[in-house]
Amino acid sequence: MTVVATISQQIWDMKYRFKKPGGEILDKTIEDTWRRISRALAQPESDQALWENRFYEALEDFKFLPAGRIVAGAGTARNVTLFNCFVMGTVPDDMTGIFEHLKEAALTMQQGGGIGYDFSTLRPKGALVRGVGADASGPLSFMDVWDAMCRTIMSAGYRRGAMMGTLRCDHPDIRDFVRAKAEPGRLRMFNMSILVTDDFMTALREDAEWPLVFDGKTFSTLRARDLWDEIMRATYDYAEPGVIFIDRINHFNNLYYTEKIHSTNPCGEQPLPAYGACLLGSINLARLVREPFTRKARLDLDEMDRLIPTALRMLDDAIDVSRFPLEKQREEAMNKRRVGLGVTGLADALIMCRAPYGGAKAVKLTETWMAAFRNAAYRASIELAKEKGPFPVFDRDKYLAGASVATLPADIRNAIAEHGIRNALVTSIAPTGTISLLADNVSSGIEPVFSYRFTRAVLMPDGSHRDREVVDYAAAAWWAEHGEGAELPDYFVDSRILAPEAHIVMQAAVQKYIDSSISKTVNVPDDIPFEDFKDVYLKAYEMGCKGCTTYRPNLVTGAVLTADEKGREPVATPGDEHESASDIVYMTQPLERPEALVGKTYKLRWPESDHAFYLTVNDIIQDGRRRPFEVFINSANLEHYAWTVALTRMISAVFRRGGDVTFVVRELKSIFDPRGGYWMEGRYVPSLLAAIGEVMEQHMIDIGFIAKTEPETRESLQEAVGESPARFCPKCSQPGLVRREGCDLCLSCGYSKCS
C-alpha cells in the first residue's frame, strides 16, 4: 500500500475520496481511488481489462496526476464533468443574450467547471442603448452580476467557483477594468486579464497614442505608455490584472484555421474558443529522477517516454466518458479532442538534479526535458490517430501550415501528414494546486518551491482544526537521507530569493514546447521596489510568453503564505484567495477571541422604525493591523429580533475567518428593499441592510482596514436633481422639508418644528 504524508491523506479524504451521500466510504485506500479512475477511463477501449491495468500502473505512486475533476468524478456516476475549465460563448450586446449566457455559466459551474469570458463585446459605460433611451452601464457592471452568481454557486460544494474575465486593451472601459480590483472585495471570484495585441505593444515601443474603440467608433485616445504604466502599477498594488498576448496565442494556435480565441480558462493555461473545454493531466517529473542529489542525478527520459502514451490515452478516453454541462461544449470537445497533457514537480526535479531554479543549468535541463516531453506526446497522439482516427475537423494541409506545428521535428510532421493526429492540441501546463499536494507535496506545475516547510490549519471531520506540517517533496527526500533538519544545499532555491527575470526565463523556456499555454505566477516579495518590478510583463512579451501574471502580497489581497524570516518555515494565513482557482482547499482556522476587544457602538435610525438600531463592531489586532472581529446588532423593536440575531452571528462568523472580509460590506450595500429605500443625509440608501453596511464600511475606514473612498455629497446630489426649495427631513430623511410660517414642515411624513 502507498503511504503518503498526513496532509496528502487529508486532501485525499476531503476532495477526492469517493463517499456516498450518507457518508459511506467506497474508496478505502488511495489504491481504490486509482482503481476507480482506471476502470472508468478504460470504458471506451475494446480491451477494457488491459487498459484498466495500464492506466492503474500510470497512476500508481503518483507518476501521472489527472486533474482534480477526473480524480474526484471519474467512476462515481455523479452528474459532474471531468473537464476542469471552459471558455463560454461570445456574450451578445443585448440584455436577453447577456442573461442567457449567465444561465449557461451557472449550469457549467454547477457541474464543477470553471469558466472564462471575454466581456469586450459589451458596449462601454455611457454609450447609448438604442430603443430604450438609456445609457449602457458597461461591462464591469455585468461582471459584478457574474461575480454574485459565482458566489452563490460556490456554496454548493467543496470547490469554489472560478472565472476568468478578459477585456481588450482598446476597449473604452479598459481603465475601469484595470482599476476594478482596487476596491476591496469587488470581483473576487474573477481572475482578470487584459487582451494585449501586437499593435498595442508596437504603440508602447513607439510611445504612440492609443485609441479606445468600440463598434468602429473611437471614444477617446491616450498614450499607450500611460495605460501600460497604470496596468503595471495596478498589478504591483493588488496583483491584477494579468496580461494575455492574444495575437500571439491566435498566431500559434494549431487550429488557427477554424477558430478564434478571445479568452482563457481561469488559470490561463488553456486559451479556448467559444464553448471550448480543457481536460488536464500532468506527468510528475519529481517521481522520475534517478540517483537524486548525486552528480549522476538525471531524469529518466525512457520512463517518461513509456508513461506519456498511456497518460495521453487516459485523457483522450476521458473526453468520451465525461458529462458536459452544455451540448455546445460536447460538440466542441468531440470535434477537436483538445487535451492538456503537462508536467508538475519541475522545481523539485531540478533540485534533485542539483540545478538551481532559473539558472543556466536549470534552463538547459528544462528545455531538454520539455522537448522530449512534447515529442513523445505528439507521437502518442499520432499513434492514437492510427488506431482511432484523427480529430474530426482535422485538415492536413492547414494543420501542417500552422506556426506551432512548424516547430515540430520533421519526422513528427511527416507522420501527421500520413496518419493525422488524434488531438488538435496536446500540451499545456496547469497549476496542479492540490493535486501536487496530494502527491506528497511535489512542487506545483513549473513553479519554483515557495518554501520547504510550513504549517497548514486543516479542517477535521468533526469541525475542529489541527495543524499539519507540510514539507516539500525534495526537501523531505534530502532530510530522509541526511537527517532531519540537515542544512539544505544552495541549489535548494525558493521563490522568495528569485528575481522576476528567473520566473520569466523558466516560463519562456517551457513555452517553446507547449502548444497551448502555461499557468504560471511570478511571485515576488512585498518589499520589491516598483522599479525592479515594472518591466516584468514587457520581458514576458519579449521572451515569447503567451501571457503573464504576478503576485505580490498587498493590503487588498493579503498574502497566501508568509515566510518566517528566521528560516524556511512559512505560516499559512487566512484569506487565501489567490491560489489556483481550479483546485482550492479551504483550510483557514477561525481567529481566537481575546478576553477583551476594542470596539465602537453606532446609533442608526431608520425612518420605518420607531426605535433606533445600535450596531457594535469589535476589532482585533492581527499582524499589527486592526481588523473587524465581531458584530452585534440590537434594537428595542422585537419585530427585528430574529433577523438581527441571524445577521449578527453570520457576519461575526465571516469576520472570525479572517482574510479579506470587505465583501460583507459590498453585499449589504447592494441589497435593495422592494418597497423602496430612503434619503439619508443627502443620499439614497436602498434598504436598512444597506444602511447597516454603510456603518460597517465607515468603521472599517476609521480603523484603517480599508481606504477611504469619495462619497456622493449632498452638493453632488443637488447637481444631479437640480435646485429645490425642499430640504432633508431629520425624521424620515426624505427631501421634503419646507419652511412655512416660521416652521419647518415635512411634506412626506408630517414632521414639524417651529423656531
C-alpha positions in Angstrom: 0.0 0.0 0.0 1.2 3.5 -0.9 1.9 5.6 2.2 1.5 9.4 1.8 2.1 12.3 4.1 -0.6 13.3 6.6 -1.5 16.4 4.7 -1.8 14.4 1.5 -4.2 11.9 3.2 -6.3 14.8 4.4 -6.5 16.3 0.9 -7.5 12.9 -0.5 -10.2 12.4 2.1 -11.6 15.9 1.8 -11.6 16.3 -2.0 -11.1 13.1 -3.9 -12.1 10.1 -1.8 -15.4 8.6 -3.1 -18.1 8.6 -0.5 -21.8 8.0 -0.7 -24.1 11.0 0.2 -24.7 9.4 3.6 -21.0 9.2 4.3 -20.3 5.6 3.5 -16.7 5.3 2.3 -16.2 3.5 -1.0 -12.6 4.3 -1.6 -11.0 2.6 1.3 -7.4 3.4 0.2 -5.7 5.6 -2.4 -5.3 2.5 -4.4 -9.1 2.2 -4.6 -9.2 5.7 -6.0 -6.7 4.8 -8.7 -8.6 1.7 -9.5 -11.9 3.6 -9.7 -10.3 6.2 -12.1 -8.6 3.5 -14.2 -11.8 1.4 -14.6 -13.9 4.5 -15.6 -11.5 5.8 -18.2 -10.9 2.4 -19.8 -14.6 2.1 -20.7 -14.2 3.3 -24.3 -11.4 0.7 -25.0 -12.1 -2.5 -26.8 -9.9 -4.4 -24.3 -11.0 -2.7 -21.1 -9.2 -5.0 -18.7 -5.8 -4.4 -20.4 -6.1 -0.7 -20.4 -7.5 -0.5 -16.9 -4.4 -2.2 -15.6 -2.1 0.0 -17.7 -3.9 3.1 -16.5 -3.6 2.0 -12.9 0.2 1.5 -13.4 0.5 5.1 -14.6 -1.4 6.4 -11.6 0.4 4.3 -9.1 3.0 6.1 -7.0 1.6 9.4 -8.4 3.6 9.1 -11.6 0.7 10.6 -13.6 -1.7 13.0 -12.0 -5.0 13.6 -13.8 -6.6 16.9 -12.9 -8.9 17.2 -9.9 -12.2 16.9 -11.8 -11.1 13.5 -13.1 -9.8 12.3 -9.7 -13.0 13.4 -7.9 -15.5 12.5 -10.6 -14.4 9.5 -12.7 -16.3 6.3 -11.9 -18.7 8.0 -9.4 -21.8 8.2 -11.6 -22.3 11.7 -10.3 -23.6 14.4 -12.7 -20.3 16.2 -12.9 -17.9 17.0 -15.7 -14.3 15.6 -15.9 -13.2 18.8 -17.6 -11.7 21.4 -15.3 -12.4 24.6 -17.2 -14.3 26.1 -20.1 -14.4 29.2 -22.1 -18.0 30.2 -22.7 -19.8 31.6 -25.8 -19.5 35.1 -27.1 -21.6 37.4 -24.9 -24.0 39.4 -27.2 -24.6 43.1 -26.5 -28.2 42.8 -25.5 -30.0 42.1 -22.2 -31.7 38.8 -23.3 -28.4 37.3 -24.6 -26.4 38.5 -21.6 -28.6 36.7 -19.1 -28.9 33.6 -21.2 -25.1 33.4 -21.0 -25.3 34.0 -17.3 -27.5 30.9 -17.1 -25.1 28.9 -19.1 -22.3 29.9 -16.8 -24.3 28.8 -13.7 -25.0 25.4 -15.3 -21.4 24.9 -16.1 -20.1 25.8 -12.7 -22.8 23.6 -11.1 -21.2 20.6 -12.6 -17.7 21.6 -11.4 -16.3 23.5 -14.4 -14.6 26.9 -14.1 -15.3 29.4 -16.9 -13.7 32.1 -18.9 -15.5 35.1 -20.5 -14.5 37.9 -22.7 -16.5 41.0 -21.9 -15.1 43.1 -24.8 -18.3 42.6 -26.8 -20.3 44.7 -24.3 -20.7 48.4 -25.1 -18.8 50.8 -22.8 -20.3 52.7 -19.9 -22.3 55.7 -21.0 -22.8 54.5 -24.6 -26.3 54.9 -26.0 -28.7 51.9 -25.8 -30.8 52.3 -28.8 -34.5 51.7 -28.4 -34.8 52.4 -24.7 -33.3 55.9 -24.5 -30.8 54.9 -21.8 -27.0 54.8 -21.3 -25.2 51.5 -21.1 -23.8 50.5 -17.7 -20.7 49.0 -19.2 -19.0 45.5 -19.0 -17.9 46.0 -15.4 -21.4 46.2 -14.1 -22.3 42.8 -15.7 -19.1 41.3 -14.4 -20.5 42.2 -10.9 -23.6 40.1 -11.8 -21.4 37.2 -12.8 -19.4 37.6 -9.6 -22.6 37.4 -7.5 -23.7 34.3 -9.3 -20.4 32.6 -8.8 -20.5 33.4 -5.0 -23.9 31.6 -4.9 -22.7 28.5 -7.0 -19.6 28.1 -4.9 -21.6 27.3 -1.8 -22.9 24.1 -3.4 -19.8 22.0 -2.9 -16.2 21.8 -1.8 -14.8 23.6 -4.8 -15.2 27.3 -5.2 -16.4 28.8 -8.4 -13.7 30.1 -10.7 -13.8 32.6 -13.5 -11.6 34.4 -15.9 -12.7 37.8 -17.1 -10.9 39.4 -20.1 -11.2 42.8 -21.8 -9.4 44.0 -24.9 -6.7 46.7 -24.4 -8.6 49.0 -26.8 -12.0 48.8 -25.1 -13.2 52.3 -23.9 -13.7 50.9 -20.4 -10.2 49.4 -20.1 -9.0 51.8 -17.4 -12.0 50.9 -15.2 -11.2 47.3 -15.8 -7.6 47.9 -14.7 -8.7 49.6 -11.5 -11.6 47.3 -10.6 -9.8 45.3 -8.0 -8.5 48.3 -6.2 -11.9 48.2 -4.4 -11.5 45.5 -1.7 -14.0 42.7 -2.1 -15.0 43.5 -5.7 -14.9 40.8 -8.4 -13.2 38.4 -6.0 -14.5 35.4 -8.0 -12.7 36.6 -11.1 -9.1 36.3 -12.3 -8.8 39.3 -14.6 -6.5 39.7 -17.6 -6.2 42.2 -20.4 -6.1 41.0 -24.0 -3.0 42.8 -25.2 -2.5 43.0 -29.0 0.7 43.2 -31.0 -0.4 46.7 -32.2 -0.6 47.9 -28.6 2.9 46.6 -27.9 4.1 48.5 -31.0 2.4 51.6 -29.8 4.1 51.1 -26.5 7.5 50.8 -28.0 7.0 53.9 -30.2 5.4 55.9 -27.4 2.4 56.5 -29.6 -1.2 57.4 -28.9 -3.6 54.5 -28.4 -7.3 54.8 -29.5 -10.1 53.3 -27.4 -12.6 51.9 -29.8 -16.0 50.1 -29.7 -18.0 49.1 -32.8 -15.8 51.2 -35.1 -16.2 54.4 -33.0 -13.3 56.0 -31.3 -14.4 57.1 -27.8 -11.0 58.6 -26.7 -7.3 58.3 -27.0 -4.4 58.1 -24.6 -0.7 57.4 -24.6 0.0 53.7 -24.8 2.7 54.2 -22.2 0.2 55.8 -19.8 -2.1 52.9 -20.0 0.8 50.4 -19.6 2.1 52.2 -16.6 -1.4 52.1 -15.0 -1.6 48.4 -15.7 1.8 47.8 -14.0 1.0 49.9 -11.0 -2.3 48.1 -10.5 -0.5 44.7 -10.8 2.1 45.8 -8.3 -0.5 47.1 -5.9 -3.1 44.3 -6.0 -1.8 41.5 -8.2 -4.1 42.1 -11.1 -4.8 42.4 -14.0 -2.7 39.8 -15.8 -1.9 40.1 -19.5 -2.8 37.7 -22.3 -0.9 38.3 -25.6 -3.9 37.4 -27.7 -2.4 37.9 -31.2 0.5 35.6 -30.3 -2.0 33.0 -29.0 -4.1 33.0 -32.2 -1.0 33.0 -34.4 0.4 29.9 -32.7 -2.9 28.1 -32.3 -2.8 24.7 -34.1 -6.5 25.4 -35.0 -5.9 28.9 -36.4 -7.8 27.9 -39.5 -11.1 27.1 -37.8 -11.4 29.1 -34.6 -10.7 32.5 -33.0 -9.7 32.7 -29.3 -10.7 35.6 -27.1 -10.3 34.2 -23.6 -8.7 31.5 -21.5 -9.8 29.3 -18.6 -9.5 30.8 -15.1 -5.8 29.9 -14.6 -4.7 30.8 -18.1 -3.2 27.6 -19.3 -5.9 26.9 -21.9 -6.7 29.6 -24.5 -10.0 28.4 -25.8 -12.6 29.3 -28.4 -16.3 29.8 -27.7 -17.5 26.7 -25.7 -14.1 25.2 -25.7 -13.1 22.9 -22.9 -9.8 21.9 -21.3 -9.0 18.4 -20.0 -5.8 18.3 -18.0 -3.3 15.9 -16.6 0.4 16.1 -15.5 3.4 13.9 -15.6 5.1 14.0 -12.2 8.7 14.8 -13.0 9.9 14.5 -9.4 9.0 10.8 -9.4 11.2 10.2 -12.5 14.5 11.4 -11.1 17.1 8.7 -10.6 20.0 8.9 -8.2 18.8 12.2 -6.8 21.2 14.8 -5.3 24.3 13.0 -6.7 26.4 14.0 -9.6 24.7 11.2 -11.6 21.2 12.6 -10.9 19.1 12.5 -14.0 15.5 12.4 -15.3 14.6 9.0 -16.6 13.6 10.0 -20.1 12.9 6.4 -21.1 10.4 6.0 -18.3 8.8 9.3 -19.4 8.5 8.0 -23.0 6.8 4.9 -21.7 4.4 6.8 -19.4 3.3 9.6 -21.8 1.3 7.4 -24.3 -0.7 5.8 -21.5 -1.4 9.2 -19.9 -2.4 10.7 -23.2 -4.8 7.8 -23.9 -6.3 8.3 -20.5 -7.1 11.9 -21.3 -8.4 11.0 -24.7 -10.7 8.4 -23.2 -11.9 10.9 -20.6 -13.4 13.0 -23.4 -15.6 10.1 -24.3 -16.8 9.3 -20.8 -17.2 12.8 -19.4 -20.5 14.6 -18.9 -20.9 18.1 -20.3 -23.0 20.9 -18.9 -24.0 22.1 -22.4 -24.4 20.3 -25.7 -22.3 23.0 -27.4 -19.4 22.1 -25.1 -19.7 18.4 -26.0 -19.7 19.2 -29.7 -16.6 21.4 -29.4 -14.7 18.8 -27.3 -15.6 15.9 -29.6 -14.8 17.8 -32.8 -11.3 18.8 -31.7 -10.4 16.4 -28.9 -8.2 19.0 -27.3 -6.2 17.8 -24.2 -3.7 19.5 -22.0 -1.0 17.0 -21.0 1.6 18.7 -18.9 4.1 18.3 -16.2 4.4 19.0 -12.5 7.2 18.8 -10.0 9.6 20.6 -12.3 11.3 22.6 -9.5 11.7 19.5 -7.3 13.2 17.6 -10.2 15.7 20.4 -10.9 16.6 20.5 -7.2 17.2 16.7 -7.2 19.4 17.2 -10.2 21.4 19.9 -8.4 20.2 22.7 -10.7 19.0 26.0 -9.1 15.7 27.1 -10.5 16.2 30.0 -13.0 19.9 29.3 -13.5 21.6 28.4 -16.8 21.8 24.7 -15.9 18.1 24.6 -14.9 17.1 26.3 -18.2 19.2 23.8 -20.3 17.8 20.8 -18.4 14.2 22.1 -18.7 14.5 22.6 -22.4 15.9 19.1 -22.9 13.2 17.5 -20.8 10.4 19.5 -22.3 11.5 18.9 -25.9 11.5 15.2 -25.1 8.1 15.5 -23.4 6.5 17.4 -26.4 7.8 14.9 -29.0 6.6 11.9 -27.0 3.2 13.5 -26.6 2.8 14.3 -30.3 4.0 10.8 -31.3 1.5 9.3 -28.9 -1.4 11.3 -30.4 -0.3 10.2 -33.9 -0.4 6.6 -32.7 -3.9 7.1 -31.4 -4.9 8.6 -34.7 -3.7 5.4 -36.5 -5.9 3.3 -34.2 -8.9 5.5 -33.6 -8.7 8.2 -36.3 -7.8 11.9 -36.2 -9.9 14.6 -34.6 -13.0 15.3 -36.8 -12.1 18.8 -38.0 -8.5 17.8 -38.9 -7.4 19.4 -42.2 -4.0 18.0 -43.0 -2.6 20.9 -45.2 -3.9 23.7 -43.0 -2.9 22.0 -39.8 0.7 21.4 -41.0 0.9 25.0 -42.1 0.4 26.2 -38.6 3.2 28.2 -36.9 3.3 26.0 -33.9 3.3 22.7 -35.8 6.1 24.1 -38.0 8.4 23.9 -35.0 8.0 20.1 -34.6 10.7 17.8 -35.8 10.4 16.7 -39.4 9.7 13.1 -38.6 6.7 14.1 -36.5 5.3 16.4 -39.2 5.7 13.7 -41.8 3.8 11.2 -39.5 1.0 13.8 -39.1 0.8 14.2 -42.9 0.5 10.4 -43.3 -1.7 9.4 -40.4 -3.2 12.6 -38.9 -3.3 13.3 -35.2 -5.9 12.4 -32.6 -5.8 15.6 -30.5 -5.8 19.0 -32.1 -3.8 20.5 -29.2 -1.8 18.2 -26.9 0.2 20.0 -24.3 -0.5 22.5 -21.5 0.9 23.4 -18.1 -1.7 23.5 -15.4 -1.2 24.9 -11.9 -1.9 21.5 -10.3 -2.5 23.1 -6.9 -4.0 20.4 -4.6 -3.1 17.5 -7.0 0.5 18.2 -6.3 -0.2 18.5 -2.6 -1.9 15.1 -2.8 1.2 13.6 -4.4 3.3 14.2 -1.2 3.6 17.9 -1.9 5.7 18.0 -5.1 6.2 21.5 -6.5 3.3 22.7 -8.5 3.5 22.8 -12.3 6.6 24.6 -13.3 6.5 27.0 -10.3 9.5 27.2 -8.0 9.1 26.0 -4.5 7.7 28.7 -2.2 9.2 27.2 1.0 10.4 23.9 2.1 8.5 23.5 5.3 5.3 25.2 6.5 2.2 24.6 8.6 -1.5 24.5 7.4 -4.5 24.5 9.7 -6.6 21.6 8.4 -10.3 21.2 8.9 -11.1 17.9 10.5 -14.3 15.8 10.0 -15.6 16.8 13.5 -15.3 20.5 12.6 -12.1 21.1 14.7 -8.8 22.2 13.2 -5.4 20.7 13.5 -2.0 22.0 12.4 -0.4 19.8 9.7 3.2 20.2 8.8 3.8 20.4 5.0 7.3 19.5 3.8 8.3 19.9 0.2 8.9 16.6 -1.6 12.6 17.3 -2.5 13.4 18.6 1.0 11.7 15.6 2.6 13.9 13.3 0.4 17.0 15.2 1.4 16.2 15.1 5.1 15.3 11.4 4.9 18.8 10.8 3.5 20.9 13.3 5.6 18.9 13.6 8.8 16.0 15.8 9.9 16.9 19.5 9.8 20.2 19.0 7.9 21.2 22.1 6.0 19.9 22.3 2.5 22.4 22.8 -0.3 22.5 26.1 -2.2 20.6 24.6 -5.2 17.5 24.5 -2.9 16.3 28.0 -4.0 12.8 29.2 -3.4 10.6 31.9 -4.8 11.5 34.4 -2.0 15.0 34.8 -3.3 14.2 34.7 -7.1 14.2 37.8 -9.2 11.2 38.2 -11.6 13.5 37.5 -14.5 14.2 34.0 -13.2 10.5 33.2 -13.3 10.1 34.6 -16.8 13.1 32.8 -18.3 11.8 29.5 -17.0 8.3 30.2 -18.3 9.7 31.1 -21.7 11.9 28.0 -21.8 8.9 25.8 -21.3 6.6 27.7 -23.6 8.7 26.7 -26.6 7.4 23.2 -26.2 3.8 23.8 -25.2 1.2 24.2 -27.9 -1.5 25.7 -25.5 -0.3 27.9 -22.7 1.1 27.9 -19.2 -0.4 28.7 -15.8 2.5 30.5 -14.1 2.6 33.2 -11.5 5.6 35.5 -10.9 5.7 35.5 -7.1 7.6 38.4 -5.7 8.2 39.7 -2.1 6.1 42.6 -0.9 9.2 44.8 -0.4 10.4 44.6 -4.1 10.9 48.1 -5.4 8.5 49.1 -8.2 11.4 49.9 -10.5 12.5 46.2 -10.2 9.0 45.0 -11.0 7.6 47.3 -13.6 9.1 45.6 -16.7 8.0 42.1 -15.9 5.2 41.9 -18.4 7.3 43.6 -21.1 10.0 41.0 -20.6 7.4 38.2 -20.8 6.3 39.5 -24.2 9.9 39.9 -25.4 10.8 36.4 -24.4 7.9 34.7 -26.2 5.4 34.0 -23.4 1.7 33.9 -24.2 0.7 35.6 -21.0 1.9 36.6 -17.6 0.5 37.1 -14.1 2.2 38.2 -10.9 1.6 38.1 -7.2 2.9 40.4 -4.6 1.5 40.3 -1.1 -0.5 43.5 -0.6 -3.2 45.1 1.6 -6.0 44.4 -0.9 -5.5 40.7 -1.5 -3.3 39.8 1.5 -0.6 37.1 1.5 -1.1 33.4 0.6 1.9 32.3 2.7 4.1 34.3 4.9 7.7 33.2 5.5 9.4 33.3 8.8 12.5 35.4 8.3 14.4 33.1 10.7 14.3 30.2 8.4 12.4 28.4 5.7 9.1 28.0 7.6 6.1 30.0 6.4 2.8 30.2 8.1 -0.5 29.8 6.2 -2.6 32.9 6.6 -6.3 33.4 6.4 -7.9 35.0 3.3 -6.3 32.6 0.8 -7.9 34.0 -2.3 -5.1 33.9 -4.8 -4.4 30.2 -5.1 -5.2 28.4 -8.3 -8.9 28.7 -8.8 -9.2 25.2 -10.2 -8.2 23.4 -7.0 -8.9 25.3 -3.9 -8.8 23.7 -0.4 -10.3 25.7 2.4 -8.0 25.3 5.4 -8.5 28.6 7.3 -8.9 28.5 11.0 -11.2 30.9 12.9 -9.2 33.6 14.8 -9.1 33.0 18.5 -11.1 35.6 20.6 -9.1 37.5 23.2 -10.6 38.2 26.6 -11.1 41.9 25.8 -11.6 43.6 22.5 -11.7 47.3 21.5 -14.7 48.4 19.6 -17.3 51.1 18.9 -21.1 51.3 19.1 -23.1 53.3 16.4 -26.6 54.5 16.6 -28.6 54.1 13.4 -32.1 55.5 12.8 -34.2 54.1 10.0 -37.4 56.0 9.0 -39.7 53.0 9.1 -38.8 52.1 12.7 -39.8 54.0 15.9 -36.7 52.5 17.6 -33.1 53.1 16.8 -30.7 50.3 15.9 -27.4 50.0 17.8 -24.5 48.5 15.9 -21.4 47.4 17.8 -18.3 46.4 15.9 -15.4 44.9 17.9 -11.9 44.7 16.5 -8.9 42.5 16.9 -5.2 43.4 16.3 -3.6 41.0 13.9 -0.2 41.4 12.4 -0.1 44.9 13.8 -3.3 45.8 11.9 -6.7 46.4 13.4 -9.4 44.4 11.7 -13.1 43.8 12.4 -13.7 40.6 14.5 -17.4 40.5 15.6 -20.7 42.5 15.2 -23.7 42.9 17.4 -27.0 44.5 16.2 -29.6 45.4 18.8 -33.0 47.2 18.7 -35.8 47.7 21.2 -38.2 46.7 18.4 -38.7 42.9 18.9 -40.1 42.7 15.4 -36.5 42.7 14.2 -35.1 40.3 16.8 -34.8 37.2 14.7 -33.0 38.6 11.6 -30.7 40.9 13.6 -29.5 37.9 15.7 -29.1 35.8 12.5 -27.2 38.7 10.8 -25.0 39.2 13.9 -24.0 35.5 14.0 -23.3 35.1 10.3 -21.3 38.3 9.9 -19.3 37.6 13.0 -18.6 34.0 11.8 -17.2 35.5 8.5 -15.1 38.1 10.3 -13.5 35.5 12.5 -12.3 33.5 9.5 -10.0 36.5 8.7 -8.8 37.4 5.2 -10.5 40.0 3.0 -13.9 40.4 4.6 -14.8 43.7 3.0 -17.1 41.8 0.6 -19.6 41.7 3.5 -20.0 45.5 3.2 -20.4 45.3 -0.5 -23.0 42.7 -0.3 -25.0 44.5 2.3 -24.8 47.8 0.4 -26.1 46.2 -2.7 -29.4 45.0 -1.1 -32.5 46.8 -2.3 -35.8 46.8 -0.4 -38.6 46.1 -2.9 -40.7 48.7 -1.0 -38.1 51.4 -1.6 -35.4 53.0 0.4 -35.0 56.4 1.9 -32.9 59.6 1.5 -30.5 59.9 4.4 -28.0 62.8 4.8 -28.2 63.7 1.2 -28.0 60.3 -0.4 -30.4 57.5 -1.3 -30.0 54.3 0.8 -31.8 51.4 -0.8 -32.5 49.4 2.4 -32.0 49.1 6.1 -29.4 46.4 5.5 -27.6 48.8 3.1 -27.6 51.4 5.9 -26.0 48.8 8.2 -23.4 48.1 5.5 -22.6 51.8 5.3 -22.0 51.9 9.0 -19.7 48.9 8.9 -17.8 50.5 5.9 -17.3 53.7 7.8 -16.0 51.8 10.8 -13.5 49.9 8.5 -12.3 53.2 7.1 -12.0 54.7 10.5 -9.7 51.9 11.8 -7.7 51.9 8.6 -8.8 48.5 7.4 -9.9 49.8 4.1 -9.0 53.0 2.2 -11.5 55.9 2.2 -13.5 56.4 -1.0 -15.1 59.7 -2.0 -18.8 59.6 -1.0 -21.5 61.1 -3.0 -22.0 64.5 -1.3 -25.2 66.5 -0.8 -23.9 69.1 -3.3 -23.3 66.5 -6.0 -26.8 65.1 -5.4 -28.3 68.6 -5.8 -26.3 69.0 -9.0 -27.9 65.8 -10.3 -31.5 66.7 -9.4 -31.3 70.4 -9.7 -32.1 73.2 -7.2 -35.1 72.5 -5.0 -36.6 74.5 -2.1 -37.1 71.3 -0.2 -34.5 70.2 2.4 -34.0 66.8 4.0 -36.3 65.8 6.9 -34.4 64.8 10.1 -37.1 62.2 10.9 -37.9 60.4 7.6 -34.7 61.6 5.7 -36.8 62.5 2.6 -36.1 65.7 0.6 -39.5 67.1 1.6 -38.7 69.7 4.3 -40.0 73.2 3.6 -40.3 76.4 5.6 -43.9 77.7 6.2 -45.0 80.4 8.5 -41.8 80.2 10.5 -41.9 76.5 10.9 -40.1 73.5 9.3 -42.7 71.2 7.8 -42.1 67.8 6.1 -44.4 67.1 3.2 -43.5 63.4 3.3 -44.2 62.4 7.0 -45.8 65.5 8.6 -42.9 66.3 10.9 -42.8 69.9 12.0 -40.7 72.1 14.2 -41.1 75.8 14.9 -38.5 78.3 15.9 
